[in-house]
Structures are given as C-alpha cells and as structure tokens.
Amino acid sequence: MSRRRDRAPAGAQAPEPRNLLREVLARPGRLPELLAGFALRHNGPRAARSVARLREEMPEADASALGAAVIARGTRATVAEGAFVGGPFLVFIPVAFCAALLRQARTVMELAAVTGLDPTAPERAAELLVLQGVYPDTQSAARALAEDPEAGSTQSAGPAPRSRWTVLVGVTLRMARLLGLLTTGEESRGSRLRAWAVRIGQWALLLAVLAVGMVVPLVWMPYMAVSYRKATRRLLARAADSYLLHVPPPERRRGAAGLDPGALAAVVRVLSSVLVPAGVVLLVLLADLRTAGGRWPALLVGLAAASAAVGAWWHLRRRRRAGREDAAAAGR
C-alpha cells in the first residue's frame, strides 16, 4: 500500500443508499464493495475528524501511541456496536454485523490517518477490501469498486431467483466471514485436514451457542463480545502492519493468582446470563404464572422480556463507559 499522502477524491459522489442493508440484500454479490464504498463516504470524514481530535488530546504522542489509542477505542466501539444481539435480538444479527463492519472500517481508516494518509481517498476502500481478504491486492480491489454496480449485481444471481430469507442468511454468513468471526481454509495455518477441522469446529461452536441462545438468550452477548474483540484485533493488527505502523499488542493483565481478569469477567458474564433466565423460569413456576392459559407462553414472554431488559442495560452500560473514557482522555 502506498505511503504517500493522498488527495481527497474529486467529482460527484454516488448517491447514498437510504438503507445500506436493503441495498446489500438487493445486490448480495456486491456486499464487500457496497460496505467499503459506504464506509469510505460516511466514515472517511469521521475518521479524519476523530484523529484530529485525538492529536489535540495527545499532543505529545507519536504515531505508535496514537495508533494504540485508535485500536483500543475502535475495538471497544466494535464490540458495543455489534454484540447487542441476544434472545429476541437474534433477528437483528444482520444489522449488528453491518454496524460492526462499518466500525471496523472506520478504525482502519483512522489508522491510515494516523500515518498521514487521507482517510477519504478512494485507495482506502480498496485497502480495506484487501485487509478483509476479499481481494489479493489493491489493484484488483480498485477495479471491482469501479465496476458498474448493476453489472456486479448479477455476480451472485443463480439460475432461479432466491427467496429473501435465503439471501438474508447468505449475506449474514458472508458478513461473519468479513468480520473475521469465521475464518476461511486459507486463513488457517497447517495442513488441509487441520484447516477443515478448524472450520468445522468454528461452525459447530457457532451453531451450539446459537441453539443455547434460543433457550438461554443472554449467553449470546458475552460470546459475541469475545468473538468481536478477537476478530477486530486481528484485522487492526494487519492494518497497522500494512500502514507500517508499529503498535505493541495489548497487554494481557494478570491478577494476583496469575489469572486473566478479562477471562474471569467473561466467565462471570456467562454465568450471569444463565442465572437470569433460570431465575425467570423459577419465578414463573413458583408463582404459577400463566399466559393464554398455559405456562409455556408465560415462560417465553418472561425470557424475552428478561433478554430485552438485560440486553438494553448491557448496551447502554457499554456506551456510557466508552463515553466516560473518551471524556477522561479529552480532559488530560
């Protein structure tokens, strides 16, 4: 990737889609390109402003320290944007995946801005597609971005039109791969057998958590939070290397007993996500609550309400914590 300073793109921009997800569902074969173009138009200017503010907040910091701050903030924001799905929120997985992808893209563009590159230049969209593993080099990515969208929309068209549900499932799975939640065989090191074993294991774990999440809804959120954090750190590490930006990996904190507080917190979150639905079930059974003449409807309503309430609390808590950390950084 080029290290020169890029100039902002000239000329008229393409019209903005009123609904990105609707646009993606209409042209699923252009999913990566649509997301990259949307991220460039919307998040490129935001990335420039965010890095400018960060330089004001940390006037003595070098590029490495600024990059570390960008990665830390971007990882937290991606987790907060994308992990707000669980129980009844499982139907919003495509929306959450889309939000997480856009936040990852913005962080990549912020890393480019830290090194002096223009985050609004068209090259950033091509570089993003390469970092996501969609294309092997920026030249082929740039050609794909420049293709006629209508011509590219036939890329995934089959011999017969597919149902909207089939398209949604396919788009969701491809978003998971773009996010890094599911790796491809080429990304897994070792023999072909090992690569297939890794892929099968990932799918089995994802399906198991999804199945458990239908019964114990809140299990999904801590699982997704951990998965987003790992995947985002991998992507941003590749981006930092690509932009020749040396950023030390995040330190793994250890407690007095040599345990990772982050791992302990994850275990506590999982246990609490199990205890809350269990408490709802006990309450319904002990109080003999009934809805529509039966206990099963009451259980379903109780689990859905508990999942929605705890999910909303978790999401607001994450956002407030991120806001406090940003305010504290601005005050230094």
N, C-alpha and C positions, 0 to 999 in steps of 0.2 A: 504493500500500500504506500501511496505517495506521502512523503513527509513535507511537501511544500504547502504553503498557505493557499487555500482555495478561495476563489471569489464566489460570492453568492450567485445563484442561478438567475439568469436574465430571462425575460419573456414572460408570457402569460402562464399562469399555473393551471393545472387541470382542475375542473370543478370538484369541490369537496363532496363526497358521498354523505347524504343525510344520515345514513345509518351504516357504519362500517360492516357490522356483522351481516346485515341484509345484503350488502354489496358482495361480501365474501360468499354467502350462500348462493347468490345468483351466478357467481363465477368461481366455483371452488378450485378449479385448476390454476387460478391466479392468486391463491391465498397468500403465499410468501411475498409476491410482488405488490399486492394491494396493501398488505400490512406495512411493508417497507416504505412505499410511497406515502401512505397516510402518516407514518411516523416521521418521515422527513419533513412534510409540510407542517404538521402540528407540533411535533416535539423538537424539531431542529431549533426554531427560535427560542423555545422554552429552555432548551439545553444551554444555549448561548447566554441567556439571562441568568440561569442558575449558576453557571460557572463564574460569571462576572460578579454575582453576589458573594460567591464563595471566596473569590480573590480578595474582596473587601473585608470579609470576615477573618481571613487568614492571610494578612499581608506579608508575613514573614515566611510563609510556607513555600517550599519548592514544588515542582511538578509531581514528584513522588508522593509528597504528603497530600497534595490536592487530589491526586488520583485515589489514594486510600480513602479519603473522606467521601469522594464521589461513589466509590464502590460500596462503602458501608451504608450510605444513605439510600443508594439505589437498591441494594439488597433488601433493606427493611421495607422500602416502599413497594417492591415487587411482591413480597410476602403479604403485606397488608392489602394490596390491590387484588391479588389473585386467590388467596386462601379463604376468602369469605364465602365458602360453599360447604354445606353440610346438611344432612337431613333434607328438608324441603328445598334447600338452596341447591341441591344437586342438579336441578333443572337449569340452573344458571351457570353451569360449568363452562359452556362456550363463552359466555360473557366474561367470566372471571379469567379464563385463559387469554382472551383477547386483551383485557386490561393489563394482565401480567406481561404479555408480549410487548405491548406498547411501552410499558415502564422499563422493561429490559432495553428496548431500543433507545429510549431517551437516555439511559445511563451510558450506553455505548457512545452515543453522540456527545455526551458530556465529557467522556474520556478523550474523545477526539479534540474537543475544545480546550481541554487542559493542555494538550501538546501544541496548541496554536493553530489547529485546523479549523475550518469553518464548518460548524455542525449543520448548516443549512445547504451546503453544497451537494449536488447530486451524487458525488462519489460516496457520500456517507451511506446512502441507501444500498449501493452495490456492495460496499464493505460489510454492511450488516448481513446481507444475504450470504456472503462468504463465511462470516463468523458463525452463522446458524447452520452451515453445512449444506445449504441449498444448491450452491454453485461452487465449482473448484477454484475460480479466480474472478477478479472484479470485471474483467473484460466480458466474459460470458454473462455475468450478472447484469452488467450495464446494458448489454444487448437485449436481455429478457425484459428489463424495465422499460426499454424504449419500444418494445413491440406494441402493435395495436392491441389494446385490451380486448376488443371484440373478437379478434382473431385468436388471442390467447385463451379466451373463454371456452373454446372448443377443445382445449387440451385434454380435459378430463371427461369430455362427453362420450358416452358409450353408445352402443347401437340402439338403445331404447332409453327414454327419459327415466331418470330415477326419482323415487319419491323424496319429498322434502326431508323426511325423517332419515332416510339413508344418507342423503347429502350432509345433514347435520352431524350424524355420527362420524362420517368420514372426515369432515372438517375438524371436528373436535379431536379426533385421534391425531390428525396431522398437526394441529396446534400443540398437542402434548409433545410431539417429536421436536417441533421448533423450539419449544420451551426448554428442551433437554430433560423432560420427565421420563421419556422413553428414548433410549439410545438405539442407534441402528447397528447392524452387524459390523460395519466398517469402523465404528467408534469403539468397539470392544476389542481390547488387545488379547493376543493369544491365538490359539487355533480356531478353526471354523466351528468345531464342536463346542468350544468354550464360548464363542460368540453367540451361538444359538442358545446355549444353556443360560447365558446372561439375559438374553431377550425373553426367553420363556419364563425365567424367574421374575423379571420385571412385570410382565403381563399377569402372571399368577398373583403377585403381591397386589397389583392394582385392582384386579377383579375381586380378590379376597377382601381388601379394605372397602371396596365399593359395596360388596354384599353385606359386610358387617355394618357399614354405614347406614344401610336401609333399616337395620334393627336398632343399632346404637348410633344415632345420627351424628353425634358430635365427634366421633372418632375420626371422621374425615378431615376436620380442620387441622388438628396438630400434625397429621400425616402429610397433608398438603403443604403446611408451613415448612416442615423439614425438607420436603422434596423441592420446593421452590428455592429455598436457601442454597441447597447444594447445587442445583442446576444453574442458578443465577451466578453463583461464584465461579463455576466452571466457565460460563460464557464470558464473564467480565475479565477473568484471567487471560483467556485467549485474546480478548480485545486489547488489554494492556500490553501483552506481548506484541501484538500486531502494530500498535502505535509506538512501539519501542519505549514504553513507559514502565519503569521498574517500580512495582508496587509489592511490598512484602506481603505474604499471605497472612490472613487474620490469625492472631494467636489463639491457641486453644487453652482457655483458662482451666485451672485445676484447683480443686478445693483442698482442705487440709488432709482429707483421706485419699487424695490423688484422683478424685472423680471429677468429671467434666460437669460444671454447673448447668451448661446448656443441655446436656443429655439428661440430667436429673430433672430439669424443668420440663423437658419433653415427656418424660415418664409421668410426671405429676399431671400434666395436661391430659394425657391419655387416660389415666386413672380417673380424673375428674369427669372426663367426657363419658366414661362408663357409669360412674356413680350417679350422675344427674338423671339419665334415663331410667336407671334402676330405681331411684327414688320416686320418679313419676309412676312407674309400674306398681310399686308398693303402695303408693298413695291411692291409686285407682282401685287396687284390690282390697286394701284395708277399709277404705271408705265406701266400697261397693258402688263406685260411681258408674253410671250407665248413660249412654247416648244412643238415641234411636232404638232403645230397648235392649241394648247389649253392651258388654264390656269392651269388645274389640274396637268398636268405633271410638269409645272413650279413650282407650289406650292410644290409638292413632292420633286423635286430636291432642292428647296430652304430650306425646312425643314430639309432634310437630310444633306445638307451642313452646316447649322447652328448648328445642333446637333453634327456633327462630329467636327466642329471647336471649339465649346464651350466645348465639352467633352475632346478633346485633351488639351485645355488650362487648364481645371479644373484638369486633371490628372497630368500634368506637374507642376502645381502650388502646388499640394499636395506633390509631390515628392521633389520639391525644398525646401518647408517649412520643411519637415521632415529632409532633408539633413542639413539645417541650424541649426535646433535644435540639431541634433547629433553632428555637428561640435562645437556648443557652449558648449555642455556638455563635449566634449573632451578637450576643452580649459580651463575648470575650474580647 
